[in-house]
Every structure is written in structure tokens, then in C-alpha cells.
């Protein structure tokens, strides 16, 4: 592991939270992700199945978790199945978890090789009444690739068509969105690593440096800290920042331009999500500072607006109203344009066209039922922005916020944010 060991008590607690929600007589099954192919004989690095990791702390291919809290035999109530290693696998692929290592990492005592799964599965399916199966239920997910879960569901339902099948994802979404203290600590480590990367880059930025060089500075710091990129980084100078998901990162940073950095670190599979916008030459122009401070005011008000009991839809409307006011003050919209606007196509969308924030955790756009009100323990990003394509100028700012009843906690509180603090940080390069 690149990261420090995680106390298995976290995974024990997560499994307990899940099993309390299962119907009586239920068997829940969670699979690892596939290792995806590229071309020829190539393959990508395994990406953890977030649900499996949340329940076990295991990130290894061909892993299966069975939870059957009402099983007659106590040994069948928690079972983990692993890929059995060999000398050949050890030579070509490296170390795989032993059963004893898996017990220590997960807190699960019944650990078997995955080759034993069919026999155990048949016994437990004959005993179970309900079966919870997992899928990737995310509103914005669009994929034509058949996953390991997809294949498993088809095979199991074909073999056992008369069982009552249930959705596991909805239960996991309800649970995963509320972060336990141990998870907050891991998120904080990801944010701290992000801070080190940002401060390193901010001191390197100058006219003539390439976006690509800055990407390299980030990954140097993240790798050295035992992490990596949480997502494909956006390092967008000048007009590139007006492209919401700009990832080419291959242009030269020019004097007088702003540089938008949307980059977060991943640590122990937990993700940070940071955006800062800084002046390439180290000093904001008057116009740049006007736009910057407008977005900053919205960031602060929306951070305060993250309160338990409020729904995301209401919070988003408050953000849009704040952006609209700032656009009028900046001379980008008039009150007459707002009065005459089509309610289905509000005028502010020319300059702000995305959500104000999203849940954060084991996935960058983490799972959670946003139709439900915010609750204490949620971690949300706050990322307002103003994009002025006609001026080749964009400002987006983003922090990661832990919602608390007695006052929210900004996990990125130590990362410079005020315009003067950004300029002071960049001046240190001299």
C-alpha cells in the first residue's frame, strides 16, 4: 500500500451499518471491479470498487464479499473471497493478499479463495430469501461497458430466478454520504496533500511556463506523499479556463492571463477536490480582482448555506441568485435582461452553467441521495464560478466542506484563498 494502514474498525462499523438495513433473511453480495484492457496485451491499473473498499478496505481484483447476517451458521454471516496467488503470479504481478493479511485488514475472519465461491454461494442462496446485488447507480453515469457486477447479476438471476432481488446501491448511497470520523481524517489527508501540491505549483507559475510542466509538479508532490491524482487535472490558462472540463494541459501560460487549477489529490482512495484561480504573473488586474472577489463572495455565502435540513435544490437556487446579483454588479447582465429572460433559460447561465457543488468521498462525485436534505457528516464541495468567454477570462473557486450542526469545517481552510494571500504566496518564488 502507498498509504498508511487503515484501522479495520472503520470497515467493521460500515458493515454493521449496512446489515442493519437489510431485510430479514437477506444475502448481500459485493464484487470488485474488473481490470480493464487497453490495446494489444495492455491493461489499466485496477480502480477500486468504492463500495467494496468502503466495506472491507480491500482493493484487489477478483474479490467478493458476502454478508448474510441471518445465516444459520455464524461462519457464513461475513465471508470474503480472494484470488488465490501462486509463484507465477508473484513473479509477474507481485504480492497478493494472504488470508491472514485479509483478516487483519478487514476484520472478517472467514476468508476463502474465490475458487470456493460457487459451492458456498449455492448453500447460502438456498437459505436466503432476499438477495441484494450491487450496481453503479449514478445519475450522470453513462457507460456501454459491461461490468463485473452486470455479468454476475445476469448469471445469478438465470441460475436462481425465484429469489427476491433487491438494490444494494440505494442503501450504500444512504450510508456512504455520511462520513465517519475516520473517513474525515482520510479526506483531510487528501486535502493536506492537495495543499502541498497547490503551494508548490503557485510558487512555480510564471509567464512562459507550460500547463504540462505544472501538471508534473502536482503529480511529483502527490506521489511523494503516497497519493495520486483524484481525477484528471484541469490546468487551464487564459481562455482555456472557459472550457469546463479542459484537460489538454498543453498550452503556455501567458503574461496577464489567469490560470485555473482544478486539481485534487487521492489518498487511500479518498479524494480531495480543489479549484483555485491565480494570476500567471503573480498580480491580479483590476478586472480580474473584481471577478475573483465576486466568485469568492458566493463561495463564502454558499459555504455558510450548507446547513442540515436544506435540500441541494434549494442550495443551488441560492447560489444561482447570488451569481445573478454579482453578474449585474460586474456589468455582465442588466436587470432588464433578467426581467425579460425565459425562465427555462435564465440569463445567468451564459456565465455560470453547472452545479454549485456535490458530495465528496471515495468517489469525486460521491454517491448520495441529493433528493434528501443535507445532514451532519456530509462532505460537500462548494464551487461557484463565472466564465466570461468574450473576455477570455474565468474564475472558479472550490473548497471541501464538512457539514456540522455547530458550524461547518472547511477541510481546505489552510489553502490560500483571498486574492491578497494568493499574491503573497506567488511572491515567495522571488
N, C-alpha and C positions, 0 to 999 in steps of 0.2 A: 504494500500500500504506500502511496505517496503521502498520505495524511496520517496523523496520529490515530491510534486505535480509538474507537467509539465505545463507550460503556454499553454493554449489551442490555442493560436495564431499560434503555430507550426502546429497543425493539420488543422486549418483553411487554412493556407498557402499551406499545402500539398494537400488538396482537391482542392484548386483553381488551383494549378499547374496541377493536373490531368485533371480536367474538361476542361481546355483549349485545351487538346489534343484529346478529344472525337469528333467523327463525329457529325454533326448536327442531332438532334432527337435521341440521344443515352441515354440509361439507363445502368448504371454500377452497378453491384451487387457484394458485398464482404462479405464472411462468416467468422465466427470464426472457429477455429479448434475444433475437437471433443476432449472430454476427453477419453483417450484410456484405455481399460481394461488391467488387468494383468492376474491373475488367481483367481479362486473362485469368491468372490464378490469384489475383489480388483480393484483399478484403479490408474492410474498415475496422477500426478499433471498436470493441464492444461498448455500446452505450447502455448504462444501467437501466433496467426496468425500474422506474421510480417507485412503483407500488411494492415490488418485491424487496427493493432496498429498504423502504420505509418499514417493512415488516420484519426484515431479517438482518440487514446490513451486509448482505452478500451481493457481490457484483461479479458473477461468473456464469458463463454460458451453460445451457442445458440444466439449469437449476429449477426445481419445482417445490413449492410449499403447499402442504395440505393442512388445513385447520378443520377439526371435527370435534368441537367441544363436548358433544353429547355421545361420543363413541363409547361403546360398551367397555372396550379395553383401554385403560388410561394411556397406554403406549401409543395409541392411534389418534390421540387428540391434537398433537402437534408433530408433524413429520416433515423433514427436509430431505430432498433427494438431490444428489450431486453427481456430476460427471466423474466417473472413476478414472484416475490417472494411470499412467504406465511409464516405463522407462523411455519409450519412444516419444510420448507426449512431453515428458520432462525435458528431453533433449531439444525438441523442436519448438515447443511453446512455453516452456518454463514451468514453474511450480503451480500446482492446483491445490485447492483446499483439501486437507485430510478431514476425516470425520471428526477427529478430536478438535482440530482447529475450528471447524464449523460450529461445534458445540460451544466453544469459548466465545466465538464472535456473535452468535445468535441467541444463546440461552436455550436453544432447542436440544433436548437430549437424544431424541430419536432421529438419527441421521443415517441415511442409507444411500446406496448408489442408484442412479437413475434407471439402471437396467432392472432394478427390482420394482419399479413403479407399477407396471401393469398388474402384477399379482396383488399388491396391496390395494390398488385402485378398485379392482373388481370386488374385493371383500368389503371395502368401505362403501362403494356405490350400492351394493345390496343392502346395506344397513341404513344408508341415508335416505331421507325423504325429499329434502331440498338440496340443490347444488348451485352454489354461487360461482359464476365464471366471470373472468375479467376481460374487459376490452378498453381501448383508448377512447373514452367518451369526452372529447373536447370540441366545443362548438366551432372552432376555427381549424380543426384538423381535416385536411384533405389528402388522402393517400390511396394510391392504387396498388400498393404493395401488400400482399397477404402476410400477416404477422404470425408469429408462433401461436399467439392466442387464437387467432382466426382458425388456424388449422386444428388446434386442439379442440375448439368448440365443435367444429363440424364432425370430427372423429368421435367425440364423446357422445354427442346427441344422436349420431347414427347408431352407435352401439347400445345406448341406453335411452331410447326415445320417450319412455313413460315417466321419467322423473320430472319434478317441478324445478325448472331452471330459473335462477334469479340473477339480477345485475349486481355485480360486486362493486363496479366503478362508482355508483352513486353513493354507497356507504363510505368508500375510501375518500371521495371528494369532500364529504361532510367532515371527515376526521382530519385529513391532511391539511386543510386550510387553517386549522388552529394549531399553532406551533407550541410544542412543549419547551420548557426552559433549555433542555439540552439541544434542541434544534435551533433555538435562537442563538445559542453560543456558536454553533457551527456557521450560521448565517453571518454572525458578527465577524468570525474569522475570514469569511469570504469578502466581507466589506472592508476589513482591515487590509487584506491583501490588495484589494482594488485601490485603496487609498495609496498604498506604496507605489503601485503602478502609475496612478494618475500623477502623483507628485514627481515621480521620475520623468515622466513624459513632459509635464508642464515646464520643467527646467531645461528640456532639450529643444522645445519648439522655437523656431526662428524662421524668418523668410528664407526660402530655398531648400528647406528640408522636405523630404517626401513623406506622404502619408504612410507609405510602406515602411519607412525607417521607424516611424513612431509605433506602428503595429509591432515591430520587432522589439522595441523597448518594453512594451507591455508584456509580451509573452516571456521575455527574459525575466522580468520581476515575478510574474505569476508562477513560472516553472521553478524558479529558485525557492519560492515559498511553498512548494508542494501542491500547487494548483494548476489551473489552466484557464482557457477562455470559457466563460459560461455560455457564450453564443458567439457567432461570427461577428467580430468587432466592426463598428462603424466609425471610420476616421475620415471625416468629410470636411474639406476646406472650401471656403467660398460658396459658390452656387451649389456645390455637391451636397451641402447640408440641407438643401431644399428637397432632396430625394430621401424619402422616409427610411428606406432600407438600402441605402448606398453601402456597398461592401467591396467595391473595386479597390479602394485604398491605394491608388497608384498615381495620384497627381502630386504636383509640387505645391507646397504651401506658400502663398504669395503675401508680400507686404501689404498691410491694410485690410486683409481678409480676416474673418472669424474662422475658427476651427471647432467643429462639433465632434466631441468624443463620446460615443455611446459604447462603453466597454465595461464588462464586469468579469470578475474572477469566479471560478468554480473551486470550491474546497470541500472535499469529502462528499461530492455530489450535490452539495447545496450551493446556490447561486446568488451572487450579487448582481445588481443592475444599476449602473451609474450613467448619468449623462451630465457633462459639463461643456460649456461653450466658452472658448478663450480666444483672445486676440493673438494672431500669429506673431506680431511684432512686440507683444507684451503690453500694449496700451490700447484701451477701447477708444474709438472715436466718440464724439458726442452722440451721434445717431445710434451707434452700436450700444452705447451705455443706456440710452433711452429704452431700446427694445429689450435689452438684457434685464433692466430693472422692472420693466412691465411683466416679464415672464416670472421673475423672482417673486414679485408680489403675489402672483397667482399661486406659485409653488407654496408660499407660506400660508396663504389662506386655505388652500386645499389640504395642506397637512393638518391644520387645525380642524378642518371639517371632517376628518376621518374619525368618527365617533361611533361607539357601539349603538346599534339600533337604526342607523341610517342605511338605506339601500344604495347600492352602487349607482343605480339610475338617477337618483336624486343628487348624489355627489357629482356625477358627470354634468348634470344640468347646471349646478352651481359653478362648476369650472367653466362651462361654455359662457355663462353670463358674465363671469369675471373677465374672460378673454375678450368678449364683445366690448365691454367697457374700456379695456386697455387699447383695443384697436381704434376706438373712437378718439381716445386721448392722443394716440400716435398719428392721427390724421389719415388712417388707412380706411376707415369707414365713417359714414355720416349717419346721424340719427334719422335722416330722411330715407337713406338706403335701408336702414333697419325696419322702419315703419312699412316700407313698400315690399319687403322681402317675401318670398314664398316660404311659408313655414316649413315646407318639406325640404327646402334648400336654403337654409339660413345663410346670411351673408358672411358670417364669421368663418364658415368652412373654407373659404378661399385661403385663409391664413392658418387655420387650425382644424385638422380633419381626422383626428384619432382620439382614442380614449385618454382619460386623464391618468389612468393607472390600472394596475392589475395585481392579483395575488402573486407572491414570490415564494419560492422554496426549492424543493427538489427539481422542479421544472421552472424555467424562467417565467413563462406564462403559466403559473402553477394552477392546479385544479382547485375548484371551489365553486359552490353554487351561488353565483352572484345575484340570483333572484332572492336570496335570503339577506337579511340585514347584516352589516358588519358586526363582528363580535370581538371581544377582548382576546388577544393572542393571534389575530390575523396579522400577517406582514404584507403590506401593500406598497407598490411603487407609486410615486407621485411624479408625473412627467408632463407638465404643461409645455407648450411651445408656441412660437409664432414664426411662420415661414413666409418670407416676402420675396417671392420669385423675381418680381420686377426689379428688385434691388440686389439680387444675388446674395441675400442675407437671411440667415435663420438662427434662432436661438431656441434650444431645448435644454431644460434642466430637469434633473431627476434624482430623487433620494429614495431610500428604502425605509419604511416606517412601520414600527411595531405598535399596533393599536392597544392602548391601555385605558381603563376607565379613569385612572387618576392622572392621566397625561401621557400622550404618545411618546415613544422613544425613537429618535432618529438614529438608525444604525450607521449612518454616514455623517454624523454630526461633526466629526473631526476633519472632514474633507472640505477644503476651502470652497466657498460658495459666493460670498459677497464680491462684487466687482473689484473693490479695493484689495481684498485678500487675494484674488486671482492675480492681480497685477503685482502684488508684493511677492507672491510665490514665484512668478515667472522672472522677477528681477534678480532672484538668487542665482540664476545661471551666470550672471555677470560678476 
